[in-house]
Amino acid sequence: MPNNIIKMGGNGKVIGNFFTSEAAAYIKSIETADGQALEPQTKIAINTFIRGCKIDGNWDAIKSSCILAGARTLNGALISLKGTAPTNVNFISSDYNRATGLKGDGSSKYLNFKLQNLRWGEIKVNLKNSYERNFKSKEGNLSSNIFIKDNSFFKDLLFKGELGFAESYINNKWETSNLSNLLKILLKNQQIKKKIGLIIFFQHL
């Protein structure tokens, strides 16, 4: 049987070891945090997502991520799929729904990734006038802003990197009051730490 096929028995249990190693480890961590096992269908959905990212060539581009759905508890939902897990700031169990995710307000309830990747300059990011954060480093005298107008901007960025960032600007998915400063800040950060990249920066919003 091909290793990308998952077969289920009549009792709903998964037959055979057809999970990626990443999916198996992630599921085990969630179940430990939840204190109980996930349903077979949920396990399959997680494995399908991870396998799909690998097949499409996007898995290595994801540096830090939480799925924030599927787990039975808030603790399980905050388990990191890749990279460092975020710090929970004031979320409580009732804020989490395993079907719809985690609901916060960006000010009193949010996930803190500590934004250690911005090493130079200042960038204020606004998401459709519903969420705003200011990222300021200790060095650099330039500042700019990004106003995200379309949530598909993040998909473009994840799948296409710098090209997706540029294309989404052309397609009016985001705008800035000072494009020159913004590009200088991003370029300077890439020079300081070559692996920072646009994707890593925006994963910390």
N, C-alpha and C positions, 0 to 999 in steps of 0.2 A: 504494500500500500504506500503511495507517495507520502512523504513526510509533511506535506502541506494540507493533508486531509485529516479531519478530526471525526471519529466515528463514535456515536453514542449508543449504548445498549438500551434495552427496553426499560430498565430501571432508572434511566436518566444519567447514569454514570458514564464518564468518559472512558473509552476503551483504548488502551495503549498510550505510549508516551509521544504525543504529537505536538507538544508545546515547545516553543522556543525556550532556551535557557533563561532569557530575560523575563519572559512571561511567567515561567514557573517560579522564579525568585520573587518577582513582584507580587504574584498571587499569594505565595507563602507569607510574605511580609504583611500583606493586608489582612489575611486570616488570623495572623498572630495578634495584630492590633485590634481586630474586631472581636476576637475571642471565639469565633465560630467560622465554619467553612462557608465559602461562597457557593452559589448555585452553579451547576454545570454550565448553564447558558451564559452566565456572567463571566465565567472563566474563559469560555470560548470567545466571547466578545472581546475580552482583553487580549487574548492571543491573536485574534484576527486583526485587531488594530496594530499590534506590534509587528506581526508578520507583514501586514500591508505596508507599513512604513519601511520595512527592510526591502521588500520587493520593489517599491517605488524609488528607493535610493534616498529616503529622507531620514532614516534612523540616525545616521551619524551627525546630521545637522542639528538634531535636538540635543542641546547641552544640559538643560534643566527643565523638568516638567513634572506636573502632577495631573492625573486625569480628573480628579475631583468629582467622580461619579462612580457608581457601581458598588463601592464599599458599603458595608452595612452601617458603619459609624463614622463620625467626624475624624476620629483618630486614624481610621483606616483610609479615609479619603485623602488625608494629608501625607500619606506615604509617598515618597518620591519615586516616580517611574525612572527618571534619570537625573543625575546630578544631586545637589544638596536640597534637602527638604526645606520649605519655607517656614518661617516662624509665625505661629498663629497669634494674631493680636485681637483679642476680645471676641472671637467667634465662640459660640456655644452650640451644643448638640442640635438645638431646634433650628439653627441657621442652615443646617445641612439636610438636603433631600437627595437620596441616592439616585433618583431618576432625573432630577433637574439641576443638581449641583449645589454650590455654596453661594449664599446671597449675603453680600456685604454692602458697605456704603462708601468705601474708599477713604474714610476719614477716621471713624471710631472703630470700625471693623475692617480689617484687611490682612493680607498675607505679606509679610516682610521678607524680602530676599536680600536685604541689607545693601543692595546696589553698590557692591564693591567694584564694579567694572568701569564706572565712569571715573577716569583718572585725571581728566583735564577739562576745564570749562564748565558751563552750566546749561542744562536743557530743561525746559518746562514742557511737559507733555499733557495735553488735554484730549480726553476721549469723548467726543460728541457732547461736550458741555455737561457731562454727567460724572466725570471723574478727572481729577487733575493732580499731578505730582510734579515736584520740582527736584531735579537731580543736580546737585552742585558738588564739585570736587574741591579739594583744597588748593589746587593749582589752576592756572589759566585765567585770563581776563576776558574771554569771549563768552557771550551768552546767546541763546536762540530759543526757539520753541517749535513744537510740532502739534498741530491740531488734526487729530485723526477723525475723519468724517465718515469712514466706511469700515466696518469690522473686518471685511475681507482683506484689508491691508495686512493683517497678521498672517493670513493664509499665504498671501503673495510673498511675504517676507520669509516665512518658514520654508516654503517650497522652492523659492528662487533666490533667496539671499539678497545680495546687493542689487541684482538685476530686478528682482521683484520690488525692492524699495524704490528704484527709479521708475519702474513702470507704473506703480501705484500713484506716484506723484503726477506723472503725465496723465493718468486716468482720473485725477482729481479726488483721490481717496484720502489724501492728506495735504496739508498746506503749512507754510511757515512764513513768518513775517521777515525772516532774514535767512535766505537759503545759503548765501555765501558763508555766514558765520556757522551755520549748522554743519555744512560739509567740512569746514576747517576743523571744527570740534571733533567730528567723527573720525576724520583722517588723523588728527593728532593722537586720539586715543588708540587707533590702530597701530600707529608708529610706536607708542609707548608699550603696548602689549599686543603683539601681532595677532593673537588668537581672540581678541575681544569680539570683533565683528559686529555687524548690525543685529544679527539674530540674537546673540547673547545679551546685548543691551536690552532689547525689547522683551525678552523673556522675563525680565525683572520688573515689568510694570505692574 
